[in-house]
């Protein structure tokens, strides 16, 4: 049961991150893109402050932790489960590194830019931020898919009755 829970938690964290970043790609940034420079910069600054909250941190930091835990507990769950769990973790780490190396520094530069020359401030921010957001979106979607597939594969090979309460439907065995 713990093995399934670790994969489920990793998949949920990756899925929540994928949803957040995807929403920025297909709704938030296009909507803000129609705004004036002043509105765009002010809104992004406010978003960058608001997003640093416990819910975001649990998914962003906690996702890496549960991904590592899932990899550790599944080291003997079969090659396919291990490979897909490792792929999910690797893609989550890619998303984490892109966010840390590109999006956060752009956010920090936007915060420090002041309020003069907002068109230039926006121009230095918007294109690169959107590009890196798309890349981290793809990485987190891939992470979600890999963790989800690992969970499916693990579910196919759970030994009969492992982790099931008495009286529940029996799991299928490893028999072909």
C-alpha positions in Angstrom: 0.0 0.0 0.0 2.9 2.4 0.8 4.4 1.7 -2.7 1.2 2.7 -4.4 0.8 5.7 -2.2 4.3 7.0 -3.0 3.6 6.7 -6.7 0.2 8.3 -6.4 1.7 11.2 -4.4 4.4 11.7 -6.9 1.9 11.6 -9.8 -0.4 14.1 -8.0 2.4 16.5 -7.3 3.7 16.3 -10.9 0.1 16.7 -12.2 -0.6 19.7 -10.0 2.6 21.4 -11.2 1.8 20.5 -14.8 -1.7 22.0 -14.5 -0.3 25.2 -12.9 2.3 25.7 -15.6 0.0 24.7 -18.4 -2.7 27.2 -17.2 0.0 29.9 -17.4 0.8 28.8 -21.0 -2.7 28.7 -22.4 -4.6 31.2 -20.3 -2.8 33.5 -17.8 0.1 34.7 -20.0 -2.1 35.1 -23.2 -4.6 37.1 -21.1 -1.9 39.2 -19.5 -0.3 39.6 -22.9 -3.3 41.7 -24.0 -2.7 44.1 -21.1 -0.7 47.3 -21.0 2.9 47.2 -19.9 2.1 48.6 -16.5 -0.7 46.1 -15.9 1.4 43.2 -17.1 4.4 44.0 -14.9 2.2 44.8 -11.9 0.2 41.6 -12.3 3.3 39.4 -12.7 4.9 40.9 -9.7 1.8 40.2 -7.6 1.5 36.7 -8.9 5.2 36.0 -8.1 4.6 37.1 -4.5 1.3 35.3 -4.1 2.6 32.0 -5.5 5.2 31.6 -2.7 2.7 29.9 -0.4 2.5 26.5 1.4 0.3 24.9 -1.2 2.8 25.7 -4.0 5.8 24.7 -1.9 4.2 21.3 -0.9 3.8 20.5 -4.6 7.0 22.0 -5.8 9.4 20.8 -3.1 7.3 17.9 -1.8 7.0 16.5 -5.3 10.7 16.0 -5.5 10.7 14.4 -2.1 7.9 11.9 -2.8 9.5 11.2 -6.2 12.7 10.2 -4.5 10.8 8.2 -2.0 8.8 6.4 -4.7 12.1 5.5 -6.5 13.5 4.1 -3.3 10.5 2.0 -2.4 10.2 0.7 -5.9 13.8 -0.4 -6.4 12.6 -4.0 -6.3 9.2 -3.6 -8.0 10.3 -4.7 -11.4 12.3 -3.1 -14.1 9.4 -1.4 -15.9 8.0 0.2 -12.7 11.5 1.3 -11.7 12.3 2.8 -15.1 9.1 4.8 -15.3 9.4 6.0 -11.7 13.0 7.1 -12.5 11.7 8.9 -15.7 9.0 10.6 -13.7 11.6 11.8 -11.1 14.1 12.9 -13.8 11.5 15.0 -15.5 10.3 16.4 -12.2 13.9 17.4 -11.5 14.2 19.0 -15.0 11.1 21.1 -14.2 12.5 22.0 -10.8 15.9 23.0 -12.3 14.3 25.0 -15.2 12.1 26.9 -12.7 15.1 27.6 -10.4 17.6 28.5 -13.1 15.4 30.5 -15.5 11.9 31.4 -14.3 12.8 32.5 -10.8 15.7 34.7 -11.9 13.4 36.3 -14.4 10.9 36.9 -11.7 13.5 38.4 -9.4 14.8 40.7 -12.2 11.2 41.8 -12.8 10.7 42.6 -9.1 13.9 44.7 -9.0 13.4 46.5 -12.3 11.6 49.5 -10.9 8.7 51.3 -12.7 10.6 53.3 -15.3 10.7 52.0 -18.9 8.1 49.3 -18.3 7.9 48.4 -22.0 11.6 47.4 -21.9 11.2 45.6 -18.6 8.3 43.6 -20.0 10.2 42.9 -23.2 13.2 41.4 -21.3 10.8 39.3 -19.2 7.8 38.1 -21.2 9.3 36.1 -24.1 12.0 34.3 -22.2 9.7 33.6 -19.3 7.0 32.2 -21.6 9.6 30.0 -23.4 10.9 28.5 -20.2 7.4 28.1 -18.8 6.5 26.0 -21.8 9.6 23.8 -21.4 8.9 23.2 -17.7 5.2 22.6 -18.6 6.3 19.8 -21.0 8.7 18.4 -18.4 6.0 18.3 -15.7 3.4 16.8 -18.0 6.0 14.1 -18.9 6.7 13.6 -15.2 3.0 13.2 -14.5 2.6 10.7 -17.4 5.6 8.7 -16.3 4.6 8.5 -12.6 1.1 7.6 -13.7 2.3 4.8 -16.0 4.5 3.5 -13.3 1.5 3.3 -11.0 -0.5 1.5 -13.7 2.4 -1.0 -14.2 2.8 -1.5 -10.5 -1.0 -2.2 -10.2 -0.7 -4.9 -12.8 1.9 -6.7 -10.8 0.8 -6.3 -7.2 1.0 -9.8 -5.6 -2.4 -11.4 -4.9 -4.1 -9.8 -1.9 -1.1 -7.5 -1.1 -2.2 -4.5 0.8 -5.9 -5.3 0.4 -8.2 -5.3 3.5 -9.9 -8.6 4.2 -13.2 -9.0 2.3 -12.2 -6.7 -0.5 -11.9 -7.7 -4.2 -8.8 -9.7 -4.8 -5.9 -8.3 -6.8 -4.7 -10.3 -9.7 -1.5 -12.2 -9.4 1.7 -12.2 -11.4 0.6 -15.2 -13.4 0.6 -14.7 -17.2 
